[in-house]
Amino acid sequence: MKGGIKLKEINSSTLESRIAEGVFFAGEILDLVGPCGGYNIQWALSSGRLAGRSAAEKAKAAHTKKALS
């Protein structure tokens, strides 16, 4: 199935949107096609972990920056 957020519109190392800063994507919302047989759930879990960690790191950095100013 095709559709979703185009991969060129996100940063592949954080899964953050290149268009809207601070917006992170994971799982089937992305326009990604691959083989079935457990790979979809693996992608959902792995991309969710990456997006979540990236969002947390960004929030922590923003909080630290605000506290120092």
Helices and strands as residue ranges (DSSP letters): G 7-9, E 10-11, E 16-17, G 27-29, H 39-68
